[in-house]
């Protein structure tokens, strides 16, 4: 599931912020333009290019998500059969997210694999394939002992797109949201959203793999959560960075940079108006 600017009644980053303040901030035109650039040029290429197409991905946003971004979002996902786009009324964050996931579980399945992905992040093009193969090879024995297991692909890239510049850092971080998969039985009454990702090891057996670069974490001025640079390596050289983004994720960084430049110019124009 991807929650794309989903307006909810709680869980705001600013404790003093009320619902209407959150609505104005969430639907700010400059914010929406920036987030759409990340979704279109980072999130979507990695999902479109999955080598194993057998998955279902829900993109959920608010029922009043505004135009023209609403129409653009519908257009972007229209030709990807794995996507389900939902426009949801406001509710409590965890309850809304859990219900969306529980309503879509195949009760005849032996095992359910769930993951969450922010609209500015990406997973490697072999992620879904690895979810299956790594479970069979590594996680199945633990699941047989305790049927709730997490698989943490903890090696990835931090893609910094602040302003008009794009830079890439290698990063290894425990239990970040992208490429963290939870395995559970189909009758489990909780979802991936019931387990804080950074504390998932407290609730279940957690296996950590560092063999390949498996995620991209978007870093920019509109992040909903704090991204610390303490896990970052030195910036990659532009050539190797472009090659890795294209080969592992299908991402063309120049397209992202161009879209972010448009958003930055719009911000300057608004500031001068």
C-alpha positions as CSV (number, residue, x, y, z in Angstrom):
1,X,0.0,0.0,0.0
2,X,1.1,3.5,-0.8
3,X,-0.6,6.4,1.1
4,X,-0.4,9.4,-1.3
5,X,-1.1,12.6,0.6
6,X,-3.9,10.7,2.5
7,X,-5.8,13.2,4.6
8,X,-6.6,11.6,8.0
9,X,-7.9,12.9,11.4
10,X,-4.8,12.1,13.5
11,X,-1.1,11.2,13.3
12,X,0.0,14.7,12.3
13,X,3.7,15.5,12.6
14,X,3.0,18.8,14.2
15,X,1.3,18.2,17.6
16,X,-0.5,21.6,17.5
17,X,-1.8,21.2,14.0
18,X,-5.6,20.8,13.6
19,X,-7.4,19.1,10.8
20,X,-8.0,22.1,8.5
21,X,-4.4,23.2,8.9
22,X,-3.3,19.8,7.9
23,X,-5.6,19.8,4.9
24,X,-4.1,23.2,3.7
25,X,-0.6,22.0,4.2
26,X,-1.2,18.6,2.6
27,X,-2.9,20.0,-0.5
28,X,-0.5,23.0,-0.9
29,X,0.1,23.3,-4.7
30,X,3.8,23.4,-4.4
31,X,3.9,20.3,-2.2
32,X,1.6,18.4,-4.5
33,X,3.7,19.3,-7.6
34,X,6.9,18.1,-5.8
35,X,5.3,14.9,-4.5
36,X,3.8,14.1,-7.9
37,X,7.3,14.5,-9.5
38,X,8.7,11.9,-7.0
39,X,5.8,9.6,-7.6
40,X,6.0,9.7,-11.4
41,X,9.7,9.6,-11.8
42,X,10.9,7.4,-8.8
43,X,8.0,5.4,-7.4
44,X,6.3,4.4,-10.7
45,X,9.3,3.3,-12.8
46,X,10.3,0.8,-10.1
47,X,6.8,-0.7,-9.8
48,X,6.3,-0.8,-13.6
49,X,9.5,-2.7,-14.1
50,X,8.9,-5.5,-11.5
51,X,10.3,-8.8,-12.9
52,X,7.5,-10.7,-11.0
53,X,4.2,-9.0,-11.9
54,X,2.1,-11.1,-9.5
55,X,1.3,-8.5,-6.8
56,X,-1.4,-6.0,-5.9
57,X,-0.7,-2.4,-4.9
58,X,-3.2,0.0,-3.4
59,X,-2.6,3.7,-3.8
60,X,-4.8,5.6,-1.3
61,X,-5.4,9.3,-1.2
62,X,-8.1,11.6,0.1
63,X,-11.6,11.8,-1.3
64,X,-11.1,15.5,-1.9
65,X,-7.7,15.2,-3.5
66,X,-7.7,18.3,-5.8
67,X,-7.4,18.7,-9.5
68,X,-5.3,18.8,-11.6
69,X,-3.2,16.4,-9.6
70,X,-6.2,14.1,-9.2
71,X,-6.5,13.6,-12.9
72,X,-2.8,13.3,-13.4
73,X,-2.6,10.6,-10.7
74,X,-5.4,8.6,-12.4
75,X,-3.7,8.9,-15.7
76,X,-0.3,7.7,-14.4
77,X,-1.6,4.5,-12.8
78,X,-4.3,3.7,-15.4
79,X,-2.3,1.3,-17.5
80,X,-0.7,-0.7,-14.6
81,X,-3.0,-3.6,-13.9
82,X,-1.5,-4.2,-10.4
83,X,-2.7,-0.8,-9.2
84,X,-5.9,0.0,-7.3
85,X,-6.5,3.7,-6.8
86,X,-8.7,4.6,-3.8
87,X,-10.1,8.0,-2.8
88,X,-10.9,7.6,0.9
89,X,-12.9,9.8,3.4
90,X,-10.9,11.0,6.5
91,X,-10.5,8.6,9.3
92,X,-7.9,7.6,11.9
93,X,-4.6,6.8,10.2
94,X,-4.0,3.3,11.5
95,X,-7.6,2.1,11.3
96,X,-8.0,3.3,7.7
97,X,-4.8,1.7,6.6
98,X,-5.4,-1.6,8.4
99,X,-8.9,-1.9,6.9
100,X,-7.7,-1.3,3.4
101,X,-5.2,-4.1,3.8
102,X,-7.5,-6.6,5.6
103,X,-10.2,-6.2,3.0
104,X,-7.9,-7.3,0.2
105,X,-6.4,-10.4,1.8
106,X,-6.9,-13.6,-0.1
107,X,-8.2,-15.9,2.6
108,X,-7.3,-19.0,0.6
109,X,-3.6,-18.0,0.6
110,X,-1.0,-20.0,2.6
111,X,1.0,-16.9,3.5
112,X,0.4,-13.2,3.1
113,X,3.3,-10.8,2.3
114,X,2.6,-7.1,3.0
115,X,4.7,-4.0,2.4
116,X,4.2,-0.3,2.5
117,X,5.9,2.2,0.3
118,X,5.9,6.0,0.4
119,X,5.1,7.9,-2.7
120,X,8.7,9.3,-2.9
121,X,10.4,5.9,-2.5
122,X,11.2,2.9,-4.8
123,X,12.1,-0.8,-4.6
124,X,14.4,-2.7,-6.9
125,X,12.9,-4.2,-10.0
126,X,13.4,-7.7,-8.6
127,X,11.8,-6.9,-5.2
128,X,8.6,-8.9,-5.6
129,X,10.6,-11.9,-6.9
130,X,13.0,-11.6,-4.0
131,X,10.1,-11.5,-1.5
132,X,9.1,-14.9,-2.7
133,X,12.5,-16.5,-3.2
134,X,14.0,-15.1,0.1
135,X,11.0,-16.3,2.0
136,X,11.4,-19.9,0.7
137,X,15.1,-19.9,1.2
138,X,15.5,-18.1,4.5
139,X,12.3,-17.1,6.3
140,X,10.1,-20.2,5.9
141,X,11.8,-22.1,8.9
142,X,11.2,-19.1,11.2
143,X,7.6,-18.8,9.9
144,X,6.9,-22.4,10.7
145,X,8.1,-21.8,14.3
146,X,6.3,-18.4,14.8
147,X,4.0,-17.4,11.9
148,X,4.9,-13.7,11.9
149,X,8.2,-12.8,10.2
150,X,9.8,-9.7,8.8
151,X,12.4,-9.6,6.0
152,X,14.4,-6.4,6.0
153,X,16.4,-5.7,2.8
154,X,18.4,-2.9,4.5
155,X,20.8,-1.9,1.8
156,X,19.7,0.9,-0.5
157,X,20.2,4.4,-1.8
158,X,19.2,7.8,-0.5
159,X,18.2,10.0,-3.4
160,X,18.5,13.7,-2.4
161,X,16.4,15.9,-4.6
162,X,16.4,19.2,-2.6
163,X,15.9,22.2,-4.9
164,X,17.0,21.5,-8.5
165,X,20.0,19.3,-7.7
166,X,20.0,15.5,-7.4
167,X,22.6,13.5,-5.5
168,X,22.8,9.8,-4.5
169,X,24.3,8.2,-1.4
170,X,24.6,4.5,-0.5
171,X,22.9,3.7,2.7
172,X,22.5,0.8,5.1
173,X,19.7,1.3,7.6
174,X,17.8,-1.1,9.8
175,X,14.0,-1.5,9.3
176,X,13.4,1.6,7.1
177,X,10.0,1.4,5.4
178,X,11.0,0.6,1.8
179,X,11.8,-3.1,1.1
180,X,10.7,-4.2,4.5
181,X,8.3,-7.1,4.1
182,X,6.0,-8.7,6.7
183,X,4.8,-12.3,6.3
184,X,1.7,-13.4,8.2
185,X,-1.1,-15.9,8.0
186,X,-4.2,-14.8,6.1
187,X,-6.4,-14.8,9.2
188,X,-4.1,-12.4,11.1
189,X,-6.1,-9.5,12.4
190,X,-3.4,-6.8,12.0
191,X,-1.6,-5.3,9.0
192,X,1.9,-4.0,8.2
193,X,0.6,-0.6,9.5
194,X,0.0,-1.9,13.0
195,X,3.8,-2.5,13.5
196,X,6.0,0.7,13.7
197,X,8.7,-0.1,11.1
198,X,11.6,0.9,13.3
199,X,10.4,-1.3,16.1
200,X,9.2,-4.3,14.1
201,X,12.0,-6.5,15.6
202,X,10.2,-6.2,19.0
203,X,7.1,-8.0,17.6
204,X,8.5,-10.7,15.3
205,X,11.5,-12.6,14.1
206,X,13.3,-10.2,11.7
207,X,15.9,-11.2,9.1
208,X,18.2,-8.7,7.7
209,X,19.8,-9.0,4.2
210,X,22.5,-6.7,2.8
211,X,23.5,-8.6,-0.4
212,X,22.0,-6.1,-2.9
213,X,20.8,-2.6,-3.2
214,X,17.0,-3.0,-2.8
215,X,15.4,0.4,-2.1
216,X,15.6,4.1,-2.9
217,X,14.6,6.6,-0.1
218,X,13.6,10.0,-1.4
219,X,15.1,12.9,0.6
220,X,13.7,16.4,0.0
221,X,12.1,19.4,1.7
222,X,8.6,17.9,1.9
223,X,9.4,14.6,3.7
224,X,6.7,13.6,6.2
225,X,9.2,11.9,8.4
226,X,12.7,12.8,9.5
227,X,15.5,11.3,7.3
228,X,18.8,11.3,9.1
229,X,22.1,11.4,7.2
230,X,24.0,9.4,9.8
231,X,23.5,6.2,7.7
232,X,24.7,7.8,4.5
233,X,27.9,7.0,2.8
234,X,29.8,9.7,0.7
235,X,27.9,10.8,-2.4
236,X,28.2,8.5,-5.4
237,X,29.9,9.8,-8.6
238,X,27.2,10.9,-11.1
239,X,28.0,8.2,-13.6
240,X,27.8,5.2,-11.3
241,X,24.8,6.7,-9.6
242,X,22.8,7.1,-12.8
243,X,23.8,3.5,-13.9
244,X,22.6,2.0,-10.6
245,X,19.3,3.9,-10.5
246,X,18.6,2.8,-14.1
247,X,19.7,-0.8,-13.7
248,X,18.2,-1.5,-10.3
249,X,15.1,0.7,-10.4
250,X,14.3,1.9,-13.9
251,X,14.8,5.5,-12.7
252,X,16.0,8.2,-15.0
253,X,17.5,10.8,-12.6
254,X,17.5,13.5,-15.2
255,X,13.8,13.3,-15.6
256,X,13.4,13.7,-11.8
257,X,15.8,16.6,-11.8
258,X,13.8,18.3,-14.6
259,X,10.5,17.9,-12.8
260,X,11.9,19.2,-9.6
261,X,13.3,22.2,-11.5
262,X,9.8,23.0,-12.7
263,X,8.5,22.8,-9.1
264,X,11.4,25.0,-7.9
265,X,10.7,27.6,-10.6
266,X,7.0,27.6,-9.6
267,X,8.0,28.2,-6.0
268,X,10.1,31.2,-7.0
269,X,7.4,32.6,-9.1
270,X,4.9,32.3,-6.3
271,X,7.3,34.0,-3.9
272,X,7.7,37.0,-6.3
273,X,4.0,37.3,-6.9
